[in-house]
Amino acid sequence: MNRILCIVFSLIISTTLFAQKNLSLEKAQEDFKIFENVLKKGHPSLYEYISESDLDSVLGVTKESITEEISDIELFKKMQEVTDQIRDGHLLLFAPNTLNTTQYYFPLIMKIIQAEFYIDTDDFGIPIGSKIIKIQGKSTVQILEALKKYTPTDGYNLTRKYRDIELKFGLFYTYEYGLQKEYTIDYIEPDGTEKTITLAAESFVNAKHRNINRNSYFSKYHQERDKVAFFSKHINTKEPFVYYKKDLKTAVLVVNSFGVDIRAFKARLIKLFKEINKKKIKHLIIDIRNNDGGFRPNSVHLFSFVTNKLYKQRTSAFVSSLEVPERKYVTRTYGEKEFLKDKFYNHPKYDGWKLDFDDLETMMVPNRDRFHGKVYVLADGTTFSAGSALALLAKNDPDILLVGEETGGGYYFHTGQFPVYYELPGSKIIMVMSMEKITHYVKDKTVSKGSGVIPDRTVLLSVEDLMQGKDSQLDYILKLIKG
């Protein structure tokens, strides 16, 4: 999660506030050269979605555009425009801490539906479900397009971008347009009435607290009046937990993260599945809609409790280098000797090093205490990395029904496993690049390259669902169970 840090503003221009650090031409060029070298020397799938000549052209044009002193935020934006074309959800850039949104944050909480922005909380007298059409005179179509570069995703997938933008809109808007003291917003109410309102920017803390009240978190659907308690349990909890629909003999297992200690996670699963089996549950819904990844063994362990057959997750892993590039600027790595050099050294290929086996495949067997009823999996655009890997396991299993929207994680492959953290010396931009390309085991090879995992049944949130606070994806499964 990005942290919003306080700094001292050094310049005020009109209603837009800047406190950016200016970089000399030499420092900006040095940072960009390090950025380019890291990509070319270490990225394992650099040319999957853009040719080498086209990427060289993009890099060249960007370098030529840096002709004088430039702010750190402008350099950050230029780099984001490059990485957006590489289309790697694990290739991350974090802006330097020179823009303070602590006191000046965009006040509205919005949901993206069909590439349009709708109000998601009951605030400022604007009805839930109202469509935002302009902010500061700019159309939301134009704004959405401009903000896409700030949220990386695998391939051509848009669902992850939309889920990330709606959650971090105020941050991304600030990157693109600067800090604002107030916002003029044009919107259309659900009854068709067009209105304009001017709202003062508010503190990030206030916006964060109101985010808990999103209708799209569905506390109303679950008949929970305490939205704070509901958010804490259903949305913000990392440990897996279960609740029951007793009349349907159904359990809903919510797994918001695989970023939990592996031993503790497995112990928790053993306990939960003993409880589920003891209650003689016939239907199990696994909800991974908020799961953006974590430790891969956790996804492997979970699937062992819901399948009755051997399974596969990967076919190969590839690295283009055994050396971490630009080591001078590295701030953090994880087990370089174990997970990079020792792992791949004895498996050279003409263009790198490749393992044609999965070192966790011996774990991929059904658990003896597994669930024996019907299994459903709920996924959406936030489902990413190890979360998306579980969705793919469900997609490959004909006995499991995958419901929701396309995942944010790639269908055929993704990068991951070995992230390297850099700090660029002039701008202090943080760059994170994963050095391993993982190719997935897939059964349906007709899916277009660049897609996420496509559900067996696509169920999307409508504006009417948003207004009613109806969890249409979960509701779809429950209606299937009812018959």
Helices and strands as residue ranges (DSSP letters): E 11-13, E 16-18, E 22-23, H 25-42, H 52-65, E 70-71, H 72-86, E 92-94, E 110-113, E 116-119, E 131-135, E 138-139, H 140-147, G 148-150, H 159-167, H 169-177, E 179-180, E 182-188, E 194-200, H 204-211, G 215-217, H 227-230, I 231-235, E 241-245, G 246-248, E 250-254, H 262-278, E 283-287, H 296-304, E 314-319, G 327-329, E 330-332, H 336-336, I 337-341, H 342-344, E 348-349, E 352-355, G 361-363, E 374-379, H 386-396, E 400-404, E 413-423, E 430-440, E 457-458, H 463-468, H 472-482
